Amino acid sequence: MHEQLLDFDRPCTYPYCQWNPLHQAGHVQLHAPVSKPVISLQPPWTLIFKGEAVTLTCHIAGDKKWYRWYLGTKILREIPANTLQVQDSGEYKCEIQGLPQSDGVSLTFSPAKLILHAPPSVFEGDPLTLMCREKPDLSLKTRTLYKNDNELIDLGKNPSFHIKHAGLKDNGEYRCTGSETHCCSFSSNAVRIQVQELFPRPILRANPPSPIPGEPVILTCETQLPPQKSDVQLRFQFFRDDWNLGSGWKGSLRTSVPSIVGNEDPSHYWCEASTVPSSVSKSSQKLQLPAWVPVSPPVLTLSPSSTQAVEGDWLTLSCEAKRGSYPIEYQFLHEEVVLRKTKVTFRKTATFQLYLKAEHSGTYFCTADNGLGIRRSQPVSLSVTVPVSRPVLTLSPPGPQAVEGDWLMLSCQAQRGSSQILYQFYRGDVPLGSSSATSAGGASFSVILTAEHSGTYFCTADNGFGPQRSDPKSLSVTVPASRPVLTLRAPRTRAVVGDTVEFRCEAQRGSPPILYKFYLEDVILGSSWAPSGGGVSFNLSLTAEHSGNYACEADNGLGAQRSEETSLSVTVPVSHPILTFRVPRAQAVVGDVVELHCEAQSGSPPILYQFYHEDVTLGSNSAPSGGGVSFNLSLTAEHSGNYSCEANNGLGPQRSKTMPLSVTVPASRPVLTLRVPRTQAVVGDMVELRCEAQSGSPPILYRFYLEDVILGSSSAPSGGGVSFNLSLTAERSGNYSCEADNGLGAQRSEAVSLSVTGLTGSRSGPVATGVAGGLLSVAGLVVMALLLYCCLPRRAGGRPTSDPSRSPSHSDPQEPTYYNVPGWMELQPVYGNVNPKAGDVVYSEVRIQEGNRHAAASNSSFGLLRTYLPSHGPATSQQPSRPQHSSVIYSQVKVASPPVSTALRS
């Protein structure tokens, strides 16, 4: 064995030594990064008492032309010297021509009483001095040093504490305290000491890494010093096991690897780097440099074994050569196809994992090669068992819906799987059936669908490695809607206009959703969905047009089903009927047949009509087919009044408006009666002609006739008879009659003969004559006075004595009343005919009026003659108070004044 240290121009110091394999063996290349200046302090403290000075030195190898100093970012000075004395706090840097700036050094000038000084940086092995220093104007008697708040040492009057070789154990926070005699105590600032690593643990490298026995190899021990320690020298030592191969300032060693005999383990190499003097020493890792031994035939093992390999498992292939120098390259092959190559450098076994598939069945082997010849293992056979894959369930017919009665085929197939596969079919958790098949095909199962077959289906496949379950398939068996049933719900036995009828349609079977439609005859009324099945309702407010045949329809997409028809008859309440009269003429007359027609414009038949006169029922009639009815009535006088009718079809009677009917009674043949004051009518008598029809509707117009000459007429507005007074003359003898007429034909009474007799002598003697003469004289005077007084002629007319407005008790003296006295009537002589014994007396009373004053009869201009005549009949006008058995007829005569020359006949 030959060992030789490599020679260098100088010891391996700053910054580090490294062997470069690109260079020839025996040469080391020095790698030095670009340097930058380093500032040193004198005194070497960063905390100084205010008023003291610190000298800064900018260090760099070689001579430089100028040095530039900075305080913060401001250029402080540019000088040719590398030192600068400062007394101001701040961060100082230096810069040298052509090089980057140095790292900054922060100085603090403090007014404190006590300061603990420490170097700014400490490396392993460096001496460390801590100085507890007071201000010059103080004199401390005692000092104490603390580390991490624990008392480290009592310094007494000595201000310094020294550590010969600093190590990592000296890291911590330091401070000191001091006190004057019989006075004050002071505490310094805290200083953190962080001892830096001088150089890292060296690394031993060999070139080549696996040398052949007897071939030279170069060992390189590598580490690195910091730039601040460029003046430190390292010494290297190389070892094989416990044997020192050599030492020196060099970082490399040339040696050779010994041959290995038998099963001897290869040697371990390592190196050691230390400072001089040896205050810091560090060893490298141990490195084996085995001798090159040809590999033995490798052995291939499979895990799990070939009989238990299942697809999806991880198969571990291990190839191991019991002997052979590293590195060894192993290859794994399947049927001569390389699966993996791998190189091992420190172990004898190579492994390879394979995720098994069906195609991985076959023969496997491995090879080992360390450059001294390839050796092959024995082949190993592998049969990969494929567990059944997750089967796929298909439904035929496809789709999520099927119809009741269809054939459903369930097919289950696993795409992969070894040996016989058992398929089982399920609905929910209920097994339906099973079947076996080879790995190449699937199995099927058929069933005739009913509504109960709706649900979730799946299948399983098992070939002994555990069943595999398919994804579930949902199947909804759609049941066609059955023929629906239509029911009607009305609020009463009979459906009436305005009622709300509920139509309910329901199919007993059928898959939802079901669409229901409602029909009247073939006209759709409406539709509604039943999303969850069952029936639906439809409400209809009835009108007359809603009578007819109703049906409904159910449809869930598999064909509409129609219900049986249901008839509904909507009863229309009768409206208020209208009553009309149908008469043969414009005016209803007794004996006419009047037709009373009652008709309701709306209303369901049959309708019962009833006819009323006032509130008395006349009769009733039914209209079985609707419309109106009539009722015939032969009129009598009693049938005048208010009529109405009533219509009723069982939903409440309705009454028509009241219609008045006036039955006109034709005037009957009147009866004429004459009332004269005596048995024998005498000229000058007042006769009352009274005409009266016993029946007849008013008003009745009466006319009085002498022969066929009309004497006068009068109306009876309220019915009954009328009277007509007539002063008799000789010419008024003859046949009298009267006529009654109320517009329905005049009726003539029978004729009544009247003979007027003149006066032939006086039976009353001289007294009667005198009375008559005196009366006539007075009358003459009155007439003459009137003729002289009146300027305008007056005409008198006759009125019936039945007129109450002309009775004497109601006569106004300002308006005289005339009673059937012809105008310019010549006064007839009054014959005696006074029979005192018989009690027949004629009274005469004259009332004279002129203006507003009364005068004597001699100068009166207006006279009233009241004559009292005996009467043999009932009185027709008011009478003054007279003895019993006396009747008087009053006559007022308004006389137009004749010329003065006119004489009064006596």
C-alpha positions, 0 to 999 in steps of 0.5 A: 500500500502506498500513501502520499500527501499531495503538495500545495504551494501553501497550506490550505487556509482561507477560505477552503480547500476542495478537490475538483474531479475535473482536474488530474489526480493530485491537483487541488484548485483553490476557490476564493469568492470575491472579497470585501473589506472588513472593519476592525475596532480599537478598542474592540468594543461597539459600546463606548463611554461618551467622550472616548474615541474608537479607531476604525481600520478597513482591512483588505489584501494589497495596497489601495489608492483610497478609502471611503468612509460612510456614516449611515448612507452619508459619505463621511470622508475619502482618504488614502489611509485605512484608519479613521478615529470616530466619536459619534454613534452610528453605523460605519462602513468602508469602501475600497476602490473597485470592491463592494462596501464592507459590512456595517459596524454600529457604534454607540457612545453611551452616557452610562455609568457602567458598561460591559465590553465584549467583542462584536464577534467570537469564533470557536477557539478564540480567546474571549475577554469581557470587561466590566468598566466604569466611567473615569470619574467613578471608583468601584470597590466590587464587581459581579458578572452574571450569565443569563441572570445567574451570578457567574463570578465575583470580579472584585476590583478586577474589571476583566473576565477571560475565556481561553478558548470560546466554545458553544457552551459559552453562548448566553447573555452577560451583564455586570454590576458594581458598587462604590463604598458606602454608596451607590450600585450600578448595573451595566448593559446586557451583552449577548455572546453568540460563539460562531462555528469556526468551520463545519465538520469536514467531508471525506470524498474518494475518487473514484468512489469505488476503486478496483483493488490495487488501483490508486484513489485520492481522498479529499478532506473538505471544510471551510473557514469564514472570511474573518479567519483568513489567518487561521491554518488547518491541519488534516489527518487521514485514517483507515479504520484506526490506522493513521494514513498521514497528516499535514497542511494538505487537504488531499491524500493519494492511497490505494485500496487493499484487496478483500479476501473471502467475506472480509468487510471493506475498510472505513476511511475518515479524516480530521481537521484541526486548528494550530494550535489545536484548539478546535478539531473535527472529524469527517464521516466514515467512508467505505472503499470496497474492493471490486468483487464479481457478483454471484448469481442473484436470487429473485423472490416474489412477495406475495408468492406466485400462488397468491398474486391477485390483480390490484395487489402490490407485487414486490420483486427482490433481486439479491447477489450474495457477493459482489463489489458495489455498485451493482446494477440490477435488472427485472425482466418479465418475459425478456422485457425489461421492467426496471433497472436499478443500481445499488451502492451500499446494499446487496438487495434491489427491490421493485414493486409492481401493481399487478394486472391480469397481463402480469402473469408469466415468467420473471427473472433478474440480472446483476452486474457490477461491471465484472460480468452479468449474472442471471437468476432462476426464472419464477412463474407468476399467475395473476388472479383477477378479482371480478370487477364491479359489474354493470347492470343494464335494464331492457327496455332501457330508461328509468320508466317501464310500463306495467305488463312489459317484460323486463330483462336485467343483465349483469356483466363484470368486464374483468374477472378470473374463473367462474363468476356468480351473478345475483340480482336484487331489488332493494335487499330482496334477491330475485335470482342468481346465475353463473357465467364464465369470465367472458360473459354476463348473466341475465334475469327476466321478469314481467313487470307489475306496479310492485316492481318499482324500486332500486335494482342492483347486481353482484358478481363474485369469483371468490375474492368477495362480491362486487356490487353494481351501481344501483339502477332505479326503475319506475314501473308506470301503471297506465291510468285506469278508467276514472270515476266521476262523482258530483257533490252538490249542496242539495238534492237538486242542482240549482243555478248559482250552486257550486258543484264539486266534480271529483275525478279519480282513477283507482290505479295509475302512476303519477302524475296524472292529468285530469280533464273535465268535460261537459258534453265534448267541451273541456271545462278545465284540467288539473294535475295530481302530482302524487296520484289520487283524484282531483276536484273541479268546482263549477258555479252553475248556470242554466247552460250547465245542464247536460252530460259530464265526463272526465278523463285521466291521462298519465302519458300512457293513453287517456281513459274516459269516465262514464257520463254523468247527467246533471240537470241544473234547475233554474229558479223561476224569475218574477213572472209577468202577468198580462191581460188579453181582452176583446176590447180596449175596456173590459166589460162585464160578460167579456172573457178575459185571458190572464197570461202568466209567464216567467222568463226563466225557470226550469219546468215544470212550473206551477202558476197560480192566479190571484184577485186581490189575495184570493186564489182564482185558479192554478195551472202547470207548465210541464215544459216551461213557458207561460200559462193562461187562465180565462175569466168571464167578467162580472162587476165584482172582478174589478180590482188588482190581479197578480200571479205566482210561479213556483218550480219548487225553489220558492214562489215568485210573485208578479207585479200587481195589475189593476183591472177595471170591469166596466158594467154597461148601464142598465135600462134606466127608470124615469120617475116624475115628481110633481107637487100634486096629482094633476100637473098644472102649468107653473108647477115644478116637476122633478124628472129623476133618471136612474140606471140600477147598474152601470159603471160610472160615470153615467151620462143621463139625458132627458127627453120630451118626446124625442126632444132633449130637454137636458143632460147631467152626469153621475160621476160616481154612479147612481141617478140624477134629477132634472127640474122643469117648470111646466107650461102647457106645451110640456104635456107629452111623453117623457123618457131618459137615457143612460150612457156610460160609453157602452151603449145608451139605454132608454127608459120607458116613456112616462106620459105627463098631462099639464092642465091650465087654471080655470077659476079661483077656489080661494076667493077674494083673499087668494086673488088679492094675494096673487095680485099683490105678488104679481105687483111686487114681481112687476116692480122687481122686473122693472127695477131690474130692467132699468138697472142692468146694462147688459142682457142676462140669459138664464139656463136650467140645471138639475135640481140634484146639483147641491151647489145650487141649493138655496142654502149654498147660494151666494147673493152675489151669484144667483142660481138658475133652475131650469127656467128658460131665459126671458121667460114671461111670468105666468099668472099664479092661480089661486089653487090655494086651499088653506084647508088642505094646507097647500100654501104658496109662499113668496119671498123677495130679496132685493140686493143692489151693490153692497147695500139693501134698499126698498123693493121699490128701488131694487135692481135685483130680486130673488123670488122664492116660491113655496109650492105644495108637493106630493113627493119627496123634496128635491132641495133644501127647504126652510122650516115649515109645518109638517106635511108640507113640501116646497120646491125652491126656484131662484129666477134671475130675470133680465131687465126688459125695456122700461116700456115693457108691461107686466102681464097679470 
